[in-house]
Structures are given as C-alpha cells and as structure tokens.
Amino acid sequence: MADTTRRMPGAAGDLAEAHPDVWAAYSALGEAAAKAGPLSARERRLVKLALSIGAGSEGAVHSHARRARSEDIAPADLRQVALLAIGPLGLPRAVAATTWIADVTDK
C-alpha cells in the first residue's frame, strides 16, 4: 500500500494491503474522476455520500461521513443529504442513512 494511503478499516484496508497495485489503480481512477469536472471537494464529498446512500451501502456511508467530518463538513449537512433521499429513494432508505450517519456524528 502506498505510503500516502492511510490505513482503512475492515475489508477495504485488508484488500489494499494484500493487493497494493490494485489499490493504487483504484485510487488513481478516483483521483482522475475528481479532477474531471468543476465540483469542489465539499460538493464531491456530499455527492459521494448521496451515491453511497442510494446504493444502500452502510460501510460507504460510514466512510464518507467520517471523511466529511474530517473535512469539517457539518453533521447537519450530512443529515440533510439523508433527508434529500426521501423523494427519490423512499423513507426507509433515508431513515437507514440517517442512522448510519449518526453512527459517525454522534460518537
């Protein structure tokens, strides 16, 4: 794993350590996608949180909520992303997302 990559929790960290070339390629793809348009870092983080909610991925929601907090994005902003999911994704998915975000913000 590259020195610039911090240790990630769980299976993703295990995969990155076991397959550093795969992880480096995956990271490079993410960096290229981030540079491909005009969105700010804050906007990209909130979009990634929303996509994680849409995918129903608790682990990804936790990850993007943690990263958002480390980037000084307010918990209220993260909760609003979950609330915005009500229309397109339904109340149950939004409620789940709210609890996953709270797992990170209410520590």
C-alpha positions in Angstrom: 0.0 0.0 0.0 1.3 3.4 -0.9 2.7 5.5 2.0 0.2 8.3 1.2 -2.8 5.9 1.8 -3.9 5.8 5.4 -5.0 2.5 6.9 -8.7 2.0 6.2 -10.9 -0.1 8.5 -12.1 -3.5 7.6 -12.1 -5.4 4.4 -11.1 -2.5 2.2 -8.0 -1.9 4.2 -7.2 -5.6 4.0 -7.6 -5.6 0.3 -5.4 -2.5 -0.1 -2.7 -4.2 1.9 -2.9 -7.5 0.1 -3.1 -6.0 -3.4 -1.3 -2.7 -3.4 -1.2 -2.5 -7.2 -4.9 -2.9 -7.5 -5.5 -0.3 -4.8 -3.1 2.1 -6.5 -5.0 1.8 -9.8 -8.4 2.2 -7.9 -7.0 5.3 -6.2 -5.7 6.8 -9.4 -9.1 6.3 -11.0 -10.8 8.1 -8.1 -8.4 11.0 -8.4 -8.9 11.2 -12.2 -12.7 11.3 -11.7 -12.4 14.0 -9.1 -10.3 16.2 -11.4 -12.7 15.6 -14.4 -15.1 18.4 -13.5 -15.7 21.6 -11.7 -17.2 20.3 -8.4 -15.5 21.5 -5.2 -14.0 19.0 -2.8 -17.0 19.6 -0.5 -19.5 19.1 -3.3 -17.7 15.8 -4.3 -17.8 14.5 -0.8 -21.6 15.2 -0.4 -22.3 13.6 -3.8 -20.3 10.5 -2.8 -22.3 10.4 0.4 -25.5 10.6 -1.6 -24.4 7.9 -4.0 -23.5 5.7 -1.1 -27.0 6.2 0.4 -28.5 5.4 -3.0 -26.5 2.2 -3.2 -27.6 1.2 0.3 -24.0 0.7 1.4 -23.7 1.2 5.1 -20.0 0.9 5.0 -19.6 3.5 2.3 -22.0 5.9 4.1 -19.9 5.5 7.3 -16.7 6.1 5.3 -17.9 9.2 3.5 -19.5 10.6 6.7 -16.1 10.1 8.5 -14.3 11.7 5.7 -16.8 14.6 5.6 -16.3 15.2 9.3 -12.5 15.2 8.9 -13.0 17.8 6.2 -15.1 20.0 8.6 -18.4 19.3 6.9 -21.1 19.9 9.5 -23.2 17.0 10.7 -26.4 19.0 9.8 -25.2 19.0 6.2 -24.8 15.2 6.2 -28.2 14.7 7.7 -29.7 16.9 5.0 -28.2 14.6 2.4 -30.0 11.7 4.1 -33.3 13.7 4.2 -33.0 14.5 0.5 -33.0 10.8 -0.2 -36.7 10.6 0.9 -38.1 11.6 -2.5 -36.0 9.5 -4.9 -35.2 6.6 -2.6 -38.0 6.4 -0.1 -38.4 7.0 3.6 -36.9 3.6 4.7 -33.6 4.3 2.8 -33.5 7.8 4.2 -34.1 6.6 7.8 -31.4 4.0 7.4 -29.0 6.6 6.0 -29.8 8.9 8.9 -28.9 6.2 11.4 -25.6 5.3 9.5 -24.6 9.0 9.6 -25.5 9.2 13.3 -23.1 6.2 13.9 -20.3 8.6 12.9 -21.6 12.0 14.0 -23.0 11.1 17.4 -19.8 9.5 18.8 
